[in-house]
Amino acid sequence: MPGGFLQRVIALARAEPAPSEEQLILGHLQALLNTRQGSSKLDPNYGVPDFTALLHDFPAGARSLEQAVKQAITRYEPRLTGVVVRATRVSTNTLTLHMELQARLTRSPSHALKIATQVFRSGHIEFG
């Protein structure tokens, strides 16, 4: 790719469409919810608590998990408003919690997001 740095960046930008705001938010949520509090040197509160301790308190621990996820999203994702986190199903044999996240885009309140998530025994959270 000939040219200077700026020309290469412009050429790359034209080759691939920029991610949508929704895609950027989903990527950030994935990172936020899979980061344990205390692991960020810039902000020790960034992320969510270690959920593995809550697994011993299933299904009652699901409520604590809902609150922790909502607090993290509300604090660290300003592009979302009206965040609601709800456990939809607890699978005690595999220690998997299914949750639903609902929110609205701050810049476009008529645009609602609804995301299905799973919290696994390891504390890892996946969307989909």
Helices and strands as residue ranges (DSSP letters): H 5-15, H 21-33, G 51-57, H 61-76, E 80-91, E 96-105, E 112-119, E 125-127
